[in-house]
Each structure stands twice: as structure tokens, then as C-alpha cells.
Amino acid sequence: MLIQEQMGLAEKLTILSDAAKYDVSCTSSGVDRGGKKGMLGNAVSAGLCHSFGADGRCISLLKILFTNQCVYDCRYCINRRSNDVARASFTPDEVCTLTMEFYRRNYIEGLFLSSGILHSPDYTMDLIYQTLKKLRTQYRFNGYIHVKAIPGADPVLIEHVGLLADRMSVNLELPTAQGLKSLAPSKSRSRILAPMRQIQRGIQAGKAELIPRQRGARFVPAGQSTQMIVGATPESDYHMIKVAEALYHNYDLRRVFYSAFVRVNDDSCLPVLPGGPPLLREHRLYQADWLLRFYGFGADELLTEDRPHFNVLLDPKCDWALRHLDVFPVEINRADYSTLLRVPGIGVKSARRIAAARKGAVLDFADLKKLGVVLKRAVYFITCGGRMMYPIKVDERFITSQLVGEERRKVWDIRSTDSYQQISMFDDGWLSPQPTPEDVHGAVFGQI
């Protein structure tokens, strides 16, 4: 379907904001920039949330496509060339007007601008460049901007855009070249990785002051990100986190976003997932991604080729701990920072607080609770002064039965065959609810 010429701005906004909802690789933080005299807006690394979407999520960016017209026919995309959907396209001035009006009304903190491919990658990238240039110079907008780099576009255009944007992203889409070939034949891994490498080098050069500054900012100061679709192709969780790990190490990405596959097109090449979009799998990948970025884990520690999928009943950190009970319990008053990070229930902030607090005192369990430790999880893996909080059997099955939520163990199958068994609706087996250590302690001392 061709772009409809006679269309009002509000109607375009309705179409192009809805068309952008499947692109999850955006954030509203990552850079601090104060207000400047003669300019409108600022950017705050912590992010500001001004409005809420229909699903209840906080939104601080105007998230739109420049156009949903596209020359590509990616099988998983609602905007594919062969789909009969309403098509629209903004002009650079229309995007600028929307951004400024939404900002003045305090609806948004900044702009997330992606696009279908209109005519060609160069033509589309040039339109995005014109838009950002007008926003920064003519409209004097100093707020946060995240834009897409279009694979196949002239590197000069990508460089010009990078000097105006805060963050850029190039969507990997699918984790393997074979997956792209089958579902997005117009795209290739090399064309996607080329702008990703260019942005990485530009960021590095900007930090070294090798690229001239514009508006007092470096080239893409908030870094770059990407997105992978989860479940459209048969790659395992292990394969996906290995790809993510390689992207972090080789391309200095700030974030890899994961998007549960939604079957928006009736296409024989697309899988029909019995449970709908794999939201739990997406959630586990985000949890594992956090462990890769902040907790010092490697992908090969979390999964292997022989054990390629995450446990649906346990988060990856708890699952890892249960498979490595030989390293637990750890003594809170002596364990180093990296060891503390591997304890379920202890996060980055609480690990730092523990490391600081124990310099002046011997910590006990009451202290840990005040420092933000989630004792319901941590209690099975730690000691304070050489003692556990309760007499606890350090046994994989027992601890698993305490950590696994009752609702989940009645609904989902456990994928591991080594330590867990299939759950029936009529028989919980060894996962029958057990009294918690708190219940045992209370019963002994008459507190129930």
C-alpha cells in the first residue's frame, strides 16, 4: 500500500507511533546534559517519566517511526512490503513540531526515532539527519535523542547523525545469519555489523577527542544498543546469550534488548508458538543479560550446549547457585566483592554496602536486611560469623523447593532432567510445599 498523501498530523502520529511499538531497543537515559541559555530542554541520565501508555508502562520518550513504508519484506515485521496496512510518513518539520509540542507540555523527555526503509537506506538516513539537524539547530532542542542507524546507509550520513544523537542503535534482529536469510532475506549480518562497528569506533574517537564536537557533545555519548527477536527462529537461550556476550565484548554495546516474538503475520515460515509470545523466556534472557553486564558472569557459566535453555522456574542466578552448592555457604564478613555478587538475594548495591559496612563492624543477619539483602533467597547461601540464620539442609532439592514459587511449579515444566523432574497437575512429587526456615523457627519458639 502506498503512503497516503492527504493525512493530518494526528492521524500520522496514530499510525507511526503504533508501528514503532515492536522496537524495544530504546531507553530514556544514559547521558547527563544540563540546560543551556538560548536552548530548550535537557537530558538526565536517571530519566524522567511524564506519561503512561495504555499498558501502564511509564513513557518518557516520543517513540515513533519516521515512516512505516518499507522496501524490505521481512517475514516477521508488520511493516513488511507485502502487508496491506495503512502507510504514512512524516516530514522532518513534522517530527520537530511533535517533539517540541510534546516536550513543552511535559509529556516527554526526548525522542526515539526509527524508520522503515523509504526508497533506500541512504534516502531514509538523510531524512533522519535532516530531522535531527533541524531539531538541534533551528528548534534549539537540547533534550535526549535516540535514533536508528540504517544498515547499508552511507557511513558519512551515519557519522553526521552520530554527532547530533545521544544514542544510536542497529538492530541485529535475529541471532544468526541463517535466521536472517530465512526470515529477512534483504538483510545480511555483514550489513548490520558494519554500522555497528562504525559507531563503536566513532564513540572511541569521540572520547579521545579525535572527532570535532558539536553542541559541546561527543559522538553518540550515551552509546549504542541493539535488539534480538526471541523465538522467531530455533536458536537456544545459550546461543542468544553467547551472541549478546560477543556483542558486548567486540562492539562495546551498552544494551542488548530482547523482544518476544509476536506472530503479527500469517506466514508459513513463521513458528506458531503454543503459549503465545515467549514472555517468560524474554524475561530470563534479560535477567541473564544483567548477570553478564554487572555481576561478572560468563555465558558459559550460565548455560552450555548440553544445557541450552534457562530453567523456567528459577532465575538464572538462583539456578547457577543451586548447581554450584560446593562454593556455598559464603561468609558475609570475609567474602570478596565478586563472590558476594554471586549470592542470590545480593545485588550490586547491597554488595557494595556490605563491603563498606563490614570495615567497621561484624555484620549479622539483621544488618544485612537493613543493607537491602533479600534474605528469603540469600539465607540458604550465606553465613554470618560462621553460622547460618537457621539450621538449613544444604541440599539442592530442599533449597529448590523453597525458592520455586508454588504457582509456577504447578504450571510450567522444568527443562533440566538432572536435578528436576516433570511436574504433573495432580502430583507435585518432591516439590510439595515444605515449611520454610522461618516457619520452623517460629514453631520451635512458639511464634506461629
C-alpha positions in Angstrom: 0.0 0.0 0.0 1.3 3.5 -0.9 1.7 6.3 1.6 -1.5 8.3 1.9 -0.7 11.9 0.9 -3.8 13.6 2.4 -3.4 12.8 6.1 -3.4 15.0 9.1 -0.5 15.1 11.7 -2.6 13.4 14.4 -3.6 10.6 12.1 0.1 10.1 11.1 1.1 10.1 14.7 -1.5 7.4 15.5 -0.2 5.1 12.7 3.5 5.7 13.2 3.6 5.5 17.0 1.7 2.2 16.8 4.1 0.9 14.2 7.0 1.6 16.5 5.8 -0.5 19.4 7.6 -3.6 18.3 11.0 -1.9 18.6 12.1 -2.3 22.2 15.7 -1.2 21.9 15.2 2.3 23.4 15.9 3.8 26.8 15.4 7.3 28.1 18.6 7.5 30.0 22.3 7.3 29.5 23.5 10.9 29.3 23.5 14.0 31.6 23.3 17.3 29.9 22.1 20.5 31.7 20.1 23.2 30.2 21.8 26.0 28.2 20.9 29.6 27.6 19.1 30.0 24.4 18.2 26.3 24.1 15.2 24.3 25.2 15.4 21.1 27.1 18.0 18.9 28.8 18.8 15.3 29.3 19.0 13.5 32.6 20.8 10.1 32.9 18.3 8.9 35.5 15.4 9.5 33.1 12.2 11.4 33.6 8.8 9.8 33.2 5.9 12.1 32.2 3.1 9.9 30.9 1.8 6.4 30.8 1.0 4.0 28.0 -2.2 2.0 27.7 -0.4 -1.0 29.2 0.6 1.1 32.3 4.2 1.5 31.5 5.9 4.8 32.1 6.9 6.6 28.9 9.4 9.5 28.7 10.2 9.4 25.0 8.2 10.2 22.0 8.6 6.9 20.2 7.8 6.9 16.5 8.8 5.7 13.1 9.6 8.3 10.5 7.7 6.1 8.1 6.2 2.6 8.1 6.7 2.3 4.4 9.5 -0.2 3.7 11.2 -1.7 0.6 12.0 -4.8 2.6 9.7 -7.8 3.1 10.9 -9.3 6.4 8.5 -12.1 7.3 8.2 -11.2 11.0 7.6 -7.4 10.5 4.1 -5.8 10.5 5.5 -3.1 8.2 6.8 -5.6 5.5 6.4 -4.5 1.9 3.7 -7.1 1.1 1.4 -6.3 4.0 -1.8 -4.3 3.3 -1.6 -1.8 6.1 -2.1 2.0 6.3 1.1 3.7 5.3 2.3 7.1 6.5 5.4 9.2 6.6 6.4 12.3 8.5 8.4 15.2 7.2 11.4 16.4 9.2 9.4 19.5 10.2 6.5 17.4 11.4 8.8 15.3 13.7 10.3 18.5 15.0 6.9 20.0 15.7 5.6 16.9 17.5 8.8 16.7 19.6 8.7 20.3 20.7 5.0 20.4 21.4 5.1 17.2 23.5 8.2 18.5 25.3 6.6 21.9 26.1 3.6 20.0 27.6 6.0 18.0 29.8 4.8 14.7 28.2 8.3 13.5 27.2 11.9 13.9 28.0 13.2 13.2 24.4 12.7 11.4 21.1 13.2 7.9 19.9 13.1 7.8 16.1 13.3 4.7 14.0 12.0 4.1 10.5 11.1 1.7 7.7 13.3 1.9 4.6 11.8 4.6 2.3 13.2 4.2 -1.2 16.7 3.3 0.0 18.9 3.2 3.1 20.7 6.5 2.1 17.4 8.3 1.4 16.0 7.3 4.8 19.2 8.1 6.7 19.3 11.5 5.1 15.7 12.3 6.2 16.7 11.3 9.7 19.8 13.5 9.5 17.7 16.5 8.3 15.3 15.9 11.2 17.9 15.9 13.9 19.8 18.8 12.3 16.6 21.0 12.4 15.8 19.9 16.0 19.2 20.8 17.3 19.9 24.0 15.3 16.6 25.5 14.1 14.4 24.4 17.0 17.2 24.5 19.6 16.2 21.3 21.2 18.8 20.1 23.7 17.0 17.0 25.0 17.7 13.3 24.6 17.6 11.8 21.2 17.9 8.1 20.3 17.8 7.2 16.6 18.4 4.1 14.4 21.3 3.7 12.1 20.1 2.2 8.9 22.3 -0.7 7.7 23.6 0.0 4.2 23.5 3.8 4.5 26.5 5.9 3.6 28.9 6.0 6.5 29.2 9.8 6.1 25.4 10.1 6.9 25.8 7.9 9.9 28.7 10.0 11.2 26.7 13.2 10.8 23.7 11.7 12.7 26.0 10.4 15.4 27.2 13.9 16.1 23.6 15.0 16.8 22.2 12.0 18.6 22.7 10.8 22.2 22.3 7.1 21.4 22.2 5.1 18.3 21.1 1.5 17.7 21.4 -1.0 14.9 19.0 -3.9 15.3 20.6 -7.3 14.9 17.1 -8.7 14.6 18.0 -12.4 14.6 21.0 -14.0 16.3 22.3 -15.9 13.3 23.0 -15.2 9.6 20.9 -18.3 8.7 17.9 -16.8 10.6 18.2 -13.6 8.7 18.5 -15.5 5.4 15.3 -17.4 6.1 13.1 -14.5 7.5 14.8 -11.3 6.3 16.5 -12.2 3.0 17.0 -8.5 2.1 19.2 -8.0 5.2 22.6 -9.5 5.9 24.8 -9.9 9.0 27.7 -8.0 7.5 25.5 -5.0 6.5 24.2 -4.9 10.1 27.6 -5.2 11.8 29.2 -2.6 9.6 27.4 0.5 11.0 27.7 -1.1 14.5 31.5 -1.1 14.1 31.5 2.4 12.7 29.5 3.7 15.7 31.8 1.9 18.1 34.9 3.5 16.5 33.2 6.8 16.4 32.4 6.6 20.2 36.0 5.7 20.9 37.4 8.5 18.7 35.0 11.0 20.4 36.2 10.0 23.8 39.8 10.6 22.6 38.7 14.0 21.1 39.5 12.8 17.6 36.1 13.8 16.2 35.2 17.6 16.4 32.5 18.3 18.9 29.1 19.8 18.0 26.9 21.4 20.7 29.6 20.5 23.2 28.8 16.8 23.0 30.8 13.8 21.8 29.8 11.3 19.1 26.9 9.2 20.4 27.7 9.9 24.1 25.1 7.5 25.5 26.5 4.6 23.5 24.8 2.2 21.2 22.3 -0.7 21.6 20.7 -3.5 19.6 17.7 -5.8 19.6 17.2 -9.5 19.0 13.9 -11.2 18.5 13.3 -14.2 20.8 11.5 -17.3 19.4 11.1 -16.4 15.7 14.0 -18.8 14.9 15.1 -22.0 16.7 18.2 -20.7 18.4 18.6 -21.7 22.1 18.9 -19.4 25.1 22.6 -20.4 25.2 23.1 -19.2 21.6 21.4 -15.9 22.3 23.4 -15.0 25.3 26.6 -16.1 23.6 25.8 -13.6 20.8 25.0 -10.9 23.3 28.3 -11.6 25.2 30.2 -11.3 21.9 28.4 -8.0 21.1 29.3 -6.5 24.5 33.0 -7.6 24.2 33.5 -6.9 20.5 31.3 -3.8 19.8 31.2 -2.2 23.3 27.4 -2.1 23.3 25.6 -0.5 26.2 22.5 -2.8 25.9 21.2 -5.8 24.1 17.4 -5.7 24.1 15.3 -8.9 23.7 11.8 -8.9 22.1 9.5 -11.8 22.5 8.3 -12.9 19.0 4.7 -11.8 18.2 3.2 -13.5 15.2 1.7 -10.5 13.5 1.8 -12.0 10.0 0.2 -15.2 8.8 3.3 -16.7 7.1 4.2 -20.4 6.8 7.8 -19.6 7.5 7.0 -18.2 11.0 6.6 -20.5 14.0 3.3 -20.9 15.8 4.2 -20.9 19.5 1.6 -22.7 21.6 1.9 -20.4 24.5 1.9 -17.2 22.5 4.8 -14.7 22.8 7.6 -16.3 24.9 7.5 -13.6 27.6 9.0 -15.7 30.3 11.9 -16.7 28.1 12.4 -13.0 27.2 12.4 -12.2 31.0 15.0 -14.9 31.7 17.2 -13.5 28.9 17.1 -10.1 30.4 18.0 -11.5 33.8 20.9 -13.3 32.3 22.0 -10.3 30.4 22.1 -8.3 33.7 24.4 -11.0 35.1 26.7 -10.7 32.1 26.9 -6.9 32.4 27.0 -6.3 36.1 27.7 -9.5 38.0 30.8 -10.9 36.4 29.2 -14.0 34.9 30.1 -15.5 31.6 27.6 -17.0 29.2 29.3 -20.5 29.6 28.7 -20.4 33.3 25.0 -19.9 33.0 24.3 -22.3 30.1 26.1 -24.9 28.0 25.4 -26.6 24.7 24.3 -29.7 26.7 22.0 -27.5 28.9 21.0 -24.8 26.4 17.8 -23.3 28.0 17.1 -21.5 31.2 15.0 -23.0 34.0 11.6 -21.5 33.7 11.0 -21.9 37.5 14.2 -20.2 38.7 16.0 -17.1 37.8 19.5 -17.7 36.2 21.4 -16.6 39.3 19.5 -19.0 41.7 19.8 -21.7 39.1 23.6 -21.2 38.9 23.9 -21.2 42.7 22.0 -24.4 43.0 24.3 -26.1 40.5 27.3 -24.9 42.5 26.4 -25.6 46.1 30.0 -26.6 46.6 31.0 -22.9 46.8 28.3 -22.1 49.4 27.6 -21.0 52.0 29.9 -18.0 51.9 30.9 -16.0 55.0 29.5 -12.5 54.6 32.2 -10.9 56.7 35.1 -12.3 54.7 33.9 -13.0 51.1 35.2 -10.7 48.4 33.0 -8.4 46.4 32.9 -10.7 43.3 31.8 -13.6 45.5 29.1 -11.6 47.2 27.7 -10.7 43.7 27.1 -14.4 43.1 24.9 -14.9 46.1 21.2 -15.0 45.3 19.4 -12.1 47.0 22.5 -9.8 47.0 22.6 -7.2 44.3 25.2 -4.7 43.2 24.1 -2.0 45.6 23.8 -4.4 48.6 27.2 -6.0 47.8 28.8 -2.5 47.9 27.0 -1.7 51.1 28.2 -4.9 52.7 31.8 -4.3 51.6 31.7 -0.8 53.1 29.8 -1.6 56.3 31.9 -4.6 57.4 35.0 -2.4 57.6 33.7 -1.0 60.9 31.6 -3.9 62.3 30.9 -7.6 62.2 27.7 -7.9 60.3 24.8 -10.2 61.3 21.6 -11.1 59.5 19.7 -8.1 60.9 22.3 -5.8 59.5 22.0 -7.5 56.1 18.3 -6.9 55.9 18.9 -3.2 56.6 21.5 -3.1 53.8 19.0 -4.3 51.3 19.8 -8.1 51.1 16.8 -10.2 50.2 17.2 -12.8 53.0 14.4 -15.0 51.7 16.9 -16.0 49.0 20.2 -15.3 50.5 19.7 -17.2 53.7 20.4 -20.6 52.0 23.8 -19.4 50.7 25.4 -17.3 53.5 26.7 -17.4 57.0 27.3 -14.6 59.4 30.1 -15.2 61.9 30.3 -18.8 60.7 26.6 -19.6 61.4 23.6 -19.8 59.1 20.4 -17.9 60.1 18.5 -21.2 60.7 19.5 -24.9 60.7 19.3 -25.4 56.9 20.0 -28.5 54.9 22.4 -27.5 52.1 20.7 -29.8 49.6 19.7 -28.9 46.0 16.2 -30.4 46.2 15.4 -28.9 49.5 16.6 -25.4 48.6 14.9 -25.6 45.2 11.6 -26.4 46.8 11.9 -23.3 48.9 12.9 -21.0 46.1 10.4 -22.1 43.5 7.1 -20.3 43.7 4.1 -22.6 44.2 2.1 -21.1 41.4 4.9 -21.7 38.9 5.7 -25.2 39.9 2.1 -26.2 39.2 2.1 -24.6 35.7 5.4 -24.9 34.0 7.6 -27.9 33.0 11.1 -27.9 34.3 13.6 -28.3 31.5 16.5 -29.8 33.4 16.5 -33.6 33.7 19.5 -33.9 36.0 18.1 -32.2 39.1 14.4 -31.6 38.4 11.5 -33.7 37.4 8.4 -33.2 35.2 5.6 -31.7 37.2 2.0 -33.1 37.0 -1.1 -31.1 37.6 -2.1 -33.8 40.1 1.2 -34.7 41.8 3.9 -32.2 42.9 6.3 -35.0 43.8 9.3 -33.9 45.8 8.3 -30.3 45.1 5.4 -30.5 47.6 5.4 -27.3 49.7 7.8 -27.6 52.6 7.8 -25.4 55.7 10.1 -22.5 55.3 13.0 -22.0 57.8 11.0 -19.1 59.2 8.1 -21.4 59.9 10.3 -24.0 61.5 12.0 -21.3 63.7 8.6 -19.9 64.7 7.2 -23.3 65.6 10.2 -24.1 67.8 9.9 -20.9 69.7 6.1 -20.7 69.8 5.8 -17.7 67.4 3.2 -19.2 65.0 
